[in-house]
């Protein structure tokens, strides 16, 4: 199942007791496995044998981190929303629960049953296995701890969401159009080299786009400086490849 997502830039795979989740470079979340408590999807309670995309977040609020525990799933987004789905002390979720939703004022009684407020951030020298590395979400087994405060929209993550949407569109074109077209074009001897050149350049642009998204993610998480973002650091290479692609398509 994981290999079926290998062409989408897997960032993290988390395995619970009976279900799994995978986070891609473009900020999409895929889940599969046991679904009796709606920990994978809400359409039915039937188990999912293959990856099903998480669609409860908005397109501009991509998933930043996630965790699949024994019987529930947590997703932490760029806008600091914390989405919960699965089993809790009073049953299981019938729809998505945002544990960091301040629109309704007070937290509902149902949400109180599945959240515990942490007053101090937790620091780890080494990242524990199968855990969210953000201190606002700590999960292990059946228990999850979430630090809840006002959600903020950080400009760095808003820029990252735009780059991730662009990467998702490029991946869609590559997997649904470029790869099949490249296979069929090999049977056209007179034009095979021309088509192959266009497709290969598109693949190169896709690769540098993925590297740029990765560097923007690292910058948003404060792991690198702004000057280390791939697009800024290698601007001439980006311009060269786009010009090369434009010329190839024009010809």
N, C-alpha and C positions, 0 to 999 in steps of 0.2 A: 504493500500500500504506500509506504514512504517513497519507494522508487518512482511511483506514478506522479509524484510531485517534485521530482528531482530537477525538472526543467523550469521550475518557478522560483529558484533561489531560496531554498529552505534555510531559515535562520535558527529555528528551534523546534524540537519535537518533544512533547511531554506525554508520558504514559501513566494513566491512572490504573485502577484495579482492573477495569473491564473496558475502558475506552481510551482513545488517544486524541491528541490535538497537535497541529503543526502550524507554525507561523512562517509566512513567506516574506521575502525581502520587500515586496510591494505592500506589506501591511495587511494582507488577507489572512484569515484564520480558517483552517479546515479541521473538521472533526469526524471521527468514525468510531464504531464499536457499539457497546451496550447502551441502549437508550431508554431503559425502563423508567428512569426518573427525568427524562427530557434533558439529560446532560449533554446531548449531541445536537438535537433539533426539536422544534415544537410542532412540526406538521403532523407527526404520528409518534407513537411510542415503540415503533418497530426498530430493531437494531439496524445500524448502517454498516454495510460491508465495505463501502468505499468512502473516500473523503467527501464531506458535505461542507460547503462554504458557509461560514457564519455571516449572516446578513442583517443582524439586529442593530449594527452601528451605521452611522451615516457614511457616505462616500468620502467626506472630508475629515472624518474622525477615524483614522485607521488604527488597527490594533498595535499596541506598543510592546506588550508582553502578555503572557497567558500561562495557565497552569491547569492540568487535568489531574484531579485528585481521585480518591476512591469512588465517589458517587456524585461529584459535581465539577463544574468547569468555571473558571474565572478568567475574564479578559480585561486587560487594562489598556485604555486607549490614549491617543495623543492629547485629547482634551481632558485627561485624567478622570474619565468615567470608569467605573468598575462594574462590569456586567457579570451577573451571577445566574447560573442555570443548573438545575439538578436537585438533588435531595437536600432537605433541611429537616429540622426537628418536628415540623407539623405536616410533613408530606413531601411534596416536590413542586417545583415551579411550573405553572401553567403558561406563563409568558416571561419574557426577559425581565430581570430585576436589576435596576441601576443602584448600586449601594452608595454611590456618591452623588445622587440626584438631589439638588437643593431646591428645585422648583416648588415642591409640595411643602416646604418648610420642615416639619418634623418627620422623622422616620416612622414608617408604619409599624404596627405590632408584628406583622409578618416578617418585615425586614430585620426587626430587632432579634428575632429568633435565629437569624443566620449571619449576624454580624457581631463583632466584638471590637470596640474602639480601643486603639493603642495610643497612649498619651506621649510616648517617647519613641523616636525612630529606632529601628533595630539595625545594628551594624554587624556585618559579617566580613571577616578577613578573606575567607574562601567562600565561593558561591556553593551552597549546598546543592546536592543532586536533586533534580526534578522540583525546583522551587522557583517562584518568581524572584528575580534579583532586585526588584524595587522594594524598598522598605515599607511601602504602603500596603503591600499584599504579601502575607506569609501563609503558606499552606502546607499541610502535611497530613496524609491520611484523610480522616473525616472532618478535620478542623481547619478553618481558615480565619485569619485575623486581618482586618482591613482598617487602615487609618483613613478616616473620612474628614474632609475639609472642603472649602469652596473650590469648585473646578475652575481652572484658568486655561486660557488659550494662549500658549506660548508661540511667538512668531516663528521660532526655529522649527517647531513641529508642524505649523501650518505650511511652511515652505516644504518640509519633508513630505507632507500629504500630497501636495501638488506634484512633486517629483515622483512619488509612488504611483499616483494615478497615471502619469505619463508612462512609467515603466510597465504598468499593467496593460495599457493599450498596446505597447510595443510587443509584449509577450503574446497577447492575443493575436496580433497580426503575424508574428513569427510562427506560432504553433498552428494556426488555422489557415494561413495563406502561404507564407514563405517556404516552410518545410515541405508541404505537399506539392507546391509548384516546382520546387527544386527537384523533387523526385521525378515528376512528370517531364520536366524540361530535358532530362538526360536522354530521353528517347528522341529528342529533336536534335539530330546531329549538327545541322547547319547553324543553329543558334544556341547550342548548349553552353558554350563558353561565355556568351554574352549574359544569359540568364544567371549562370552560376556566379559571375562577377557581381551582379546587382545584389543577389541574395547574400553573398559572402560579406559585402560591405555593410548591408543591413545588419547582419549578425555581429559585425565589429562594433557598429553603433549601439546595438543592444547591450553588448558586453560593457562598453564604457559608460552607458547609462546606468547599468546595474552597479558598477563601481562608484559612480557619483552618488547614487541613492544610499549605498552603504556608508560612504564618507559623510553624507549629510546626516544620517542617523547617528553616527559616532559623534559628530559635532553637536547635534541636539542633546545628546546624552553627556556632553562636556568631556568627551574622551580625547578630542583633538581640537586644534585651533582652526579658526575660519580659513586661514591661508592653506590649510591642509585638505580642504574640500577638493575633490577630484576635478570638478569643472573649473575651479579657480587655478588650481595647481597645473593643470594640463590643458589650458584653454586652446592653445595652438593645435594640439592633437585633435580636439573636438572639431574645431573649424575645418581642419584638413579632411577629416573623415566625412563631414557633412557636405563639403564641396565635392569630394570624390564621388559620393553617392548621387548628388545632384547631376553631375556630369554624366554618370553611368545611366541614370534614368532618362536624361534628356536624349542620350544617344540611342 
